[in-house]
Amino acid sequence: MERARPRLSRRRVLQGTALAAVPYALLPETRAGAHVPGPDHPLAEWQPASTGNYTVANRPLSHPVDRVIIHVTQTTYPKTLIVFQNPKKQVSAHYVVRSADGHTSQCVREADIAWHAGNWEHNTRSIGIEHEGWVDQPAYFTDVMYETSARLTAAICARYGIPKDRDHIIGHHEVPGTDHTDPGPHWDWTRYIRLVNSAEARTAAPVRPSFG
């Protein structure tokens, strides 16, 4: 059975969290002996969201994937991972990209449906990428963040046959019914789409869920 679509606004959840930033090394670790799947993107680290924050699926067999949705976290990179790992928050994205160095974590398998768009139909058809920063602080949109994120988006587009254009790579603010403004007026779409189209996409086939 699929979980109901989360009702909470992603921005309210991320902005409203009372957790203080913690060193990356202190984030929750996987228990000893647990199976840790490799990330779909070879350059990403696996930092799984709580299973209570996304819907298990078998995309693209269960749902076609034809969009990449660009987000800005409105909080820090460590806090974003903490929120996604908290089952009470009911929010997640597939990937989170750090501002300073482009380090990328995958939090939800691409085959599964992350709760990031605030619109169930767009959740089912998209991959969500969060970028550390604030919409009104363009200094967070570093060269390495743009370049790393563009390579990730290029790889996703290659995996699913998604056109590398603004009709298929969209901002959260373009999701129907949203009240969000991210990635905001300082996100350089012309530069980003150019980088996506020039990137050497390092692809990895999505790992499908096993049954039985």
C-alpha positions in Angstrom: 0.0 0.0 0.0 1.3 3.4 -0.9 1.5 6.1 1.8 -0.7 9.1 1.6 0.9 12.2 0.1 2.6 14.3 2.9 0.6 17.4 3.8 3.4 19.4 5.3 5.1 22.1 3.2 8.8 21.1 2.5 9.9 24.6 3.3 8.1 24.8 6.6 9.6 21.4 7.6 13.1 22.4 6.7 12.9 26.0 8.1 11.0 24.9 11.2 13.3 22.2 12.3 14.8 23.0 15.7 17.8 20.7 15.3 21.1 22.4 15.4 23.7 21.7 12.8 25.9 18.8 13.7 29.2 17.6 12.2 28.7 15.4 9.2 30.5 12.5 11.0 27.9 12.5 13.7 24.9 11.8 11.4 23.2 8.4 12.1 25.1 5.4 11.0 23.6 2.2 9.4 23.5 -0.6 12.0 26.2 -3.2 11.7 25.4 -6.0 9.3 22.7 -4.1 7.5 22.5 -4.3 3.7 23.6 -0.9 2.3 22.6 -0.5 -1.4 24.9 1.4 -3.7 23.7 4.8 -4.9 22.2 5.0 -8.4 24.7 7.8 -9.2 28.3 6.6 -8.9 29.5 10.0 -7.5 26.9 10.1 -4.6 27.2 8.8 -1.1 24.3 6.8 0.2 22.6 8.6 3.1 19.1 7.0 3.2 16.0 8.9 4.2 13.6 7.3 6.7 11.3 4.7 5.0 8.4 6.8 6.5 9.4 9.7 4.2 8.9 8.3 0.7 6.8 5.8 -1.2 8.4 2.5 -2.3 7.8 2.0 -6.1 9.5 0.3 -9.1 10.0 3.2 -11.4 10.2 3.6 -14.4 8.1 0.4 -14.6 5.5 1.5 -12.1 5.6 5.2 -13.1 7.4 7.0 -16.0 10.1 9.4 -15.0 10.3 12.5 -17.2 11.2 15.4 -15.0 14.1 16.6 -12.8 13.0 19.1 -10.2 15.5 21.6 -8.8 15.2 22.7 -5.1 17.1 24.9 -2.6 17.0 23.6 1.0 16.5 26.9 2.9 18.8 25.3 5.5 22.2 23.7 5.8 23.3 20.4 4.2 23.6 18.5 7.6 20.2 19.7 8.7 18.6 18.6 5.5 19.9 15.0 5.9 18.7 15.0 9.5 15.2 16.1 8.5 15.0 13.4 5.8 16.1 10.8 8.3 13.3 11.8 10.8 10.2 9.7 10.0 7.9 12.4 11.6 8.8 14.9 8.9 7.2 13.3 5.9 9.6 14.9 3.4 12.5 13.7 1.3 14.3 14.2 -2.0 16.4 11.8 -4.0 19.6 13.9 -3.8 21.2 16.7 -1.7 24.2 18.7 -3.1 26.5 20.5 -0.7 27.4 24.1 -1.5 31.1 24.2 -0.5 32.4 21.3 -2.5 29.5 19.7 -4.4 29.5 16.6 -2.2 26.3 14.7 -3.1 24.2 12.4 -1.0 21.5 10.1 -2.3 18.6 9.8 0.2 16.0 7.9 -1.8 16.5 5.4 -4.6 15.4 6.7 -8.0 13.1 3.7 -8.3 11.1 5.1 -5.3 9.0 8.2 -5.0 10.5 10.9 -2.9 8.1 13.4 -1.3 9.6 16.7 -2.5 7.3 18.4 -5.0 4.2 19.0 -2.9 2.2 17.6 -5.8 1.7 13.8 -6.0 1.6 13.6 -9.8 4.9 15.4 -10.1 6.4 13.3 -7.3 5.6 10.2 -9.2 7.3 11.3 -12.4 10.3 13.2 -11.1 13.7 13.0 -9.5 14.2 15.7 -6.9 17.6 17.4 -6.3 18.1 19.6 -3.2 20.9 22.2 -3.2 22.2 23.6 0.1 21.5 27.3 0.6 18.9 30.0 0.7 17.1 31.5 -2.3 18.2 35.1 -1.3 21.8 34.2 -0.7 23.4 33.6 -4.1 26.8 33.0 -2.6 25.7 29.5 -1.8 25.3 28.7 -5.6 29.0 27.9 -6.1 30.7 26.9 -9.3 31.3 23.4 -7.9 27.7 23.1 -6.9 26.5 24.0 -10.4 28.9 21.7 -12.1 28.3 18.7 -9.8 24.6 19.1 -9.9 24.7 19.5 -13.7 26.6 16.2 -14.1 24.0 14.5 -11.8 21.1 15.9 -13.8 22.8 14.9 -17.1 23.2 11.3 -15.8 19.6 11.2 -14.7 18.4 12.5 -18.1 20.6 9.8 -19.8 19.1 7.0 -17.7 15.5 7.9 -18.4 15.7 9.5 -21.8 14.7 12.9 -20.4 15.3 15.9 -22.7 17.9 18.3 -21.3 15.8 21.4 -21.5 13.7 23.7 -19.4 10.5 21.9 -20.2 11.8 18.8 -18.4 14.3 20.3 -15.9 12.2 22.6 -13.8 12.3 24.5 -10.5 10.1 23.7 -7.5 8.3 27.0 -8.1 7.1 25.6 -11.5 5.2 22.7 -10.0 1.5 23.2 -10.3 -0.2 24.4 -7.1 3.0 25.1 -5.2 3.6 28.1 -3.0 7.4 27.7 -3.1 9.8 30.1 -4.8 13.0 27.9 -5.0 15.4 27.8 -6.5 14.7 31.5 -6.6 15.7 34.5 -8.8 19.5 34.0 -8.3 19.6 30.5 -9.8 21.3 30.8 -13.2 19.1 28.6 -15.4 20.9 29.5 -18.6 24.2 28.5 -17.1 22.8 25.3 -15.5 21.1 24.0 -18.7 24.3 24.7 -20.6 26.3 22.7 -18.1 23.8 19.9 -18.2 24.1 19.6 -21.9 27.9 19.8 -21.9 28.4 17.3 -19.0 29.8 13.9 -19.5 27.0 11.9 -18.0 28.4 9.1 -15.8 25.5 6.9 -15.7 24.6 3.9 -13.6 21.5 1.8 -14.3 18.9 2.2 -11.5 18.8 -0.7 -9.1 15.4 -2.2 -9.2 13.7 -3.4 -6.0 13.8 -7.2 -5.5 10.7 -9.1 -4.6 10.3 -12.4 -2.9 
